[in-house]
Amino acid sequence: MINLIVNILIITISFAAMEFVAWFTHKYIMHGFLWILHKDHHQPNHDHVFEKNDFFFIIFAVPGILGIIIGIENFNWPFWVGIGISLYGLAYFLIHDLFIHRRSKLFRNTNSNYLKALRKAHKIHHKNTEKHNCENFGMLFFPIKYWKIKNQLNN
């Protein structure tokens, strides 16, 4: 029972830590020296299904996969860290790609104030199509001011 609790704790901490990793990477790497891969993600109304920015999915998947591979023999902590990272990747795909950017018809309608505010914060991030002067670099956490304007969110 203790092992189960510890493993769930490792998964939860790894998942939560990925929000910081994603924020840091987004702000300082994607909007920094790897802007060349991220730039097309900020261009409105492009007509291609995939973006250069999608390469970040592979980059972020590597640590999760490695953790699972390294830890699978004994199901020790690298395995559970890999699971936490991979679950964050799944959440990123579902929330960022499918819900926020509507790359699918899934999740189009929601009554969740949290999801509406989250989408608004991300739309503010994309208002600026350039490398500098953006805000809201995280995925799951955003400034409280977006909760206050939730009534303005109809899309």
NORVEN-V217645 format. One record per residue. N is the residue number from 1. RES is the residue in three letters. PSI is psi in radians with two decimals (none if undefined). Layout:
n->N res->RES psi->PSI
n->N res->RES psi->PSI
//
This chain:
n->1 res->MET psi->-0.71
n->2 res->ILE psi->-0.73
n->3 res->ASN psi->-0.72
n->4 res->LEU psi->-0.80
n->5 res->ILE psi->-0.77
n->6 res->VAL psi->-0.76
n->7 res->ASN psi->-0.72
n->8 res->ILE psi->-0.68
n->9 res->LEU psi->-0.75
n->10 res->ILE psi->-0.77
n->11 res->ILE psi->-0.81
n->12 res->THR psi->-0.79
n->13 res->ILE psi->-0.73
n->14 res->SER psi->-0.76
n->15 res->PHE psi->-0.87
n->16 res->ALA psi->-0.68
n->17 res->ALA psi->-0.53
n->18 res->MET psi->-0.47
n->19 res->GLU psi->-0.73
n->20 res->PHE psi->-0.76
n->21 res->VAL psi->-0.76
n->22 res->ALA psi->-0.77
n->23 res->TRP psi->-0.88
n->24 res->PHE psi->-0.83
n->25 res->THR psi->-0.74
n->26 res->HIS psi->-0.82
n->27 res->LYS psi->-0.78
n->28 res->TYR psi->-0.32
n->29 res->ILE psi->-0.91
n->30 res->MET psi->-0.67
n->31 res->HIS psi->0.30
n->32 res->GLY psi->-2.16
n->33 res->PHE psi->-0.27
n->34 res->LEU psi->0.45
n->35 res->TRP psi->-0.53
n->36 res->ILE psi->-0.54
n->37 res->LEU psi->-0.48
n->38 res->HIS psi->-0.36
n->39 res->LYS psi->-0.78
n->40 res->ASP psi->-0.38
n->41 res->HIS psi->-0.42
n->42 res->HIS psi->0.03
n->43 res->GLN psi->2.12
n->44 res->PRO psi->2.62
n->45 res->ASN psi->0.69
n->46 res->HIS psi->2.75
n->47 res->ASP psi->0.31
n->48 res->HIS psi->2.58
n->49 res->VAL psi->-0.78
n->50 res->PHE psi->2.65
n->51 res->GLU psi->2.76
n->52 res->LYS psi->-0.57
n->53 res->ASN psi->-0.45
n->54 res->ASP psi->-0.31
n->55 res->PHE psi->-0.45
n->56 res->PHE psi->-0.46
n->57 res->PHE psi->-0.75
n->58 res->ILE psi->-0.77
n->59 res->ILE psi->-0.76
n->60 res->PHE psi->-0.45
n->61 res->ALA psi->-0.50
n->62 res->VAL psi->-0.88
n->63 res->PRO psi->-0.66
n->64 res->GLY psi->-0.79
n->65 res->ILE psi->-0.78
n->66 res->LEU psi->-0.74
n->67 res->GLY psi->-0.76
n->68 res->ILE psi->-0.78
n->69 res->ILE psi->-0.80
n->70 res->ILE psi->-0.66
n->71 res->GLY psi->-0.05
n->72 res->ILE psi->-0.51
n->73 res->GLU psi->-0.72
n->74 res->ASN psi->0.10
n->75 res->PHE psi->0.80
n->76 res->ASN psi->-3.03
n->77 res->TRP psi->-0.63
n->78 res->PRO psi->-0.58
n->79 res->PHE psi->-0.82
n->80 res->TRP psi->-0.58
n->81 res->VAL psi->-0.77
n->82 res->GLY psi->-0.66
n->83 res->ILE psi->-0.78
n->84 res->GLY psi->-0.77
n->85 res->ILE psi->-0.75
n->86 res->SER psi->-0.65
n->87 res->LEU psi->-0.64
n->88 res->TYR psi->-0.71
n->89 res->GLY psi->-0.70
n->90 res->LEU psi->-0.78
n->91 res->ALA psi->-0.72
n->92 res->TYR psi->-0.82
n->93 res->PHE psi->-0.84
n->94 res->LEU psi->-0.80
n->95 res->ILE psi->-0.92
n->96 res->HIS psi->-0.94
n->97 res->ASP psi->-0.85
n->98 res->LEU psi->-0.78
n->99 res->PHE psi->-1.01
n->100 res->ILE psi->-0.89
n->101 res->HIS psi->-0.01
n->102 res->ARG psi->0.87
n->103 res->ARG psi->0.08
n->104 res->SER psi->2.84
n->105 res->LYS psi->-0.15
n->106 res->LEU psi->2.62
n->107 res->PHE psi->0.44
n->108 res->ARG psi->-0.67
n->109 res->ASN psi->2.25
n->110 res->THR psi->2.58
n->111 res->ASN psi->0.06
n->112 res->SER psi->2.08
n->113 res->ASN psi->-0.64
n->114 res->TYR psi->-0.87
n->115 res->LEU psi->-0.63
n->116 res->LYS psi->-0.76
n->117 res->ALA psi->-0.67
n->118 res->LEU psi->-0.79
n->119 res->ARG psi->-0.70
n->120 res->LYS psi->-0.78
n->121 res->ALA psi->-0.70
n->122 res->HIS psi->-0.63
n->123 res->LYS psi->-0.64
n->124 res->ILE psi->-0.69
n->125 res->HIS psi->-0.69
n->126 res->HIS psi->-0.07
n->127 res->LYS psi->-0.64
n->128 res->ASN psi->2.11
n->129 res->THR psi->0.08
n->130 res->GLU psi->3.01
n->131 res->LYS psi->-0.67
n->132 res->HIS psi->2.92
n->133 res->ASN psi->0.58
n->134 res->CYS psi->2.88
n->135 res->GLU psi->3.00
n->136 res->ASN psi->1.31
n->137 res->PHE psi->-0.22
n->138 res->GLY psi->3.07
n->139 res->MET psi->-0.83
n->140 res->LEU psi->-0.40
n->141 res->PHE psi->2.49
n->142 res->PHE psi->2.84
n->143 res->PRO psi->2.57
n->144 res->ILE psi->-0.42
n->145 res->LYS psi->-0.44
n->146 res->TYR psi->-0.37
n->147 res->TRP psi->-0.60
n->148 res->LYS psi->-0.35
n->149 res->ILE psi->0.31
n->150 res->LYS psi->-0.46
n->151 res->ASN psi->-0.29
n->152 res->GLN psi->-0.03
n->153 res->LEU psi->1.86
n->154 res->ASN psi->-0.05
n->155 res->ASN psi->none
//
